Amino acid sequence: MQHQAYDKLDRHFRRLNGILEASAKGWYLVERGIPNPFLYVLVRWIATTPLSLKHYPALEAFETPMSTDPGVRVALKQQGMS
């Protein structure tokens, strides 16, 4: 059952990776829009699965600027996740 769930997650992450690869600036849908913090949360969840962020290079590249964003850092600290 878990294997099927990870296969499904992999398909979704590959789709999201493709969307970011096609994006001129590496943002999901719009630059600095609401969808990006939600995608950042999903990207962070990859670390809690057997999947590797290295298989999704555009998502990996997306994580770096998001993790250094001052607003994201404040939110993570407030949630005890920094």
The 8 nearest C-alpha neighbors of each residue, nearest first, counted from 0:
[[1, 3, 2, 4, 5, 6, 7, 8],
 [2, 0, 4, 3, 5, 6, 7, 48],
 [1, 3, 5, 0, 4, 6, 7, 49],
 [4, 2, 6, 0, 1, 5, 7, 8],
 [3, 5, 1, 7, 6, 2, 8, 0],
 [6, 4, 8, 2, 7, 3, 9, 1],
 [7, 5, 3, 9, 4, 8, 2, 10],
 [6, 8, 4, 10, 5, 9, 3, 11],
 [7, 9, 5, 11, 10, 6, 12, 4],
 [8, 10, 6, 12, 7, 11, 5, 13],
 [9, 11, 13, 7, 8, 12, 14, 6],
 [12, 10, 14, 8, 13, 9, 15, 7],
 [11, 13, 15, 9, 14, 10, 16, 8],
 [14, 12, 16, 10, 11, 15, 9, 17],
 [15, 13, 11, 17, 12, 16, 10, 18],
 [16, 14, 12, 18, 17, 13, 11, 19],
 [15, 17, 13, 19, 57, 14, 18, 58],
 [18, 16, 20, 14, 15, 19, 13, 21],
 [17, 19, 15, 21, 20, 16, 22, 14],
 [18, 20, 22, 16, 25, 21, 17, 57],
 [21, 19, 17, 18, 22, 57, 16, 25],
 [22, 20, 18, 19, 17, 23, 25, 16],
 [23, 21, 19, 25, 20, 24, 26, 18],
 [22, 24, 25, 21, 20, 26, 19, 30],
 [25, 23, 22, 26, 30, 19, 21, 27],
 [26, 24, 22, 19, 23, 61, 20, 27],
 [25, 27, 30, 24, 29, 19, 28, 22],
 [26, 28, 29, 35, 19, 34, 25, 18],
 [29, 27, 26, 30, 34, 32, 22, 35],
 [30, 28, 32, 27, 26, 31, 34, 35],
 [29, 31, 26, 32, 28, 27, 24, 35],
 [30, 32, 29, 35, 33, 26, 34, 36],
 [33, 31, 29, 30, 34, 35, 28, 27],
 [32, 34, 35, 36, 31, 37, 29, 30],
 [35, 33, 37, 32, 36, 38, 27, 28],
 [34, 36, 38, 37, 33, 27, 32, 39],
 [37, 35, 39, 38, 34, 33, 40, 65],
 [38, 36, 40, 34, 39, 35, 41, 33],
 [37, 39, 35, 41, 40, 36, 42, 34],
 [38, 40, 36, 42, 37, 41, 35, 43],
 [41, 39, 43, 37, 38, 42, 44, 36],
 [42, 40, 38, 44, 43, 39, 37, 45],
 [41, 43, 39, 44, 40, 45, 38, 58],
 [44, 42, 40, 41, 45, 46, 39, 47],
 [43, 45, 41, 46, 42, 47, 40, 48],
 [46, 44, 47, 48, 43, 42, 50, 52],
 [45, 47, 44, 48, 43, 51, 50, 52],
 [48, 46, 45, 44, 49, 43, 50, 51],
 [49, 47, 50, 45, 46, 44, 5, 51],
 [48, 50, 51, 47, 46, 45, 5, 2],
 [51, 49, 48, 45, 52, 46, 9, 5],
 [52, 50, 53, 54, 49, 45, 46, 55],
 [51, 53, 54, 55, 59, 45, 50, 56],
 [52, 54, 51, 55, 56, 59, 58, 50],
 [55, 53, 52, 51, 56, 50, 13, 59],
 [54, 56, 52, 53, 58, 57, 16, 59],
 [57, 55, 59, 58, 53, 54, 60, 52],
 [56, 58, 60, 16, 59, 55, 20, 19],
 [59, 57, 61, 60, 55, 56, 16, 62],
 [58, 60, 56, 62, 57, 61, 52, 55],
 [59, 61, 57, 58, 62, 63, 56, 64],
 [62, 60, 58, 59, 63, 57, 64, 25],
 [61, 63, 65, 59, 60, 64, 66, 58],
 [62, 64, 66, 65, 61, 60, 67, 59],
 [65, 63, 67, 66, 62, 68, 61, 60],
 [64, 66, 68, 62, 67, 63, 61, 71],
 [67, 65, 63, 64, 68, 62, 71, 72],
 [66, 68, 64, 65, 69, 63, 72, 71],
 [67, 69, 65, 71, 70, 66, 64, 72],
 [70, 68, 72, 71, 67, 73, 66, 74],
 [71, 69, 73, 72, 68, 74, 75, 67],
 [70, 72, 74, 68, 73, 69, 75, 66],
 [71, 73, 69, 75, 70, 74, 76, 68],
 [74, 72, 76, 70, 71, 75, 77, 69],
 [75, 73, 71, 77, 76, 72, 70, 78],
 [76, 74, 80, 78, 81, 72, 77, 73],
 [75, 77, 79, 81, 73, 78, 74, 80],
 [78, 76, 74, 75, 79, 73, 80, 81],
 [77, 79, 75, 76, 80, 74, 81, 73],
 [80, 78, 76, 77, 81, 75, 74, 73],
 [81, 79, 75, 78, 76, 77, 74, 72],
 [80, 76, 75, 79, 72, 78, 77, 73]]
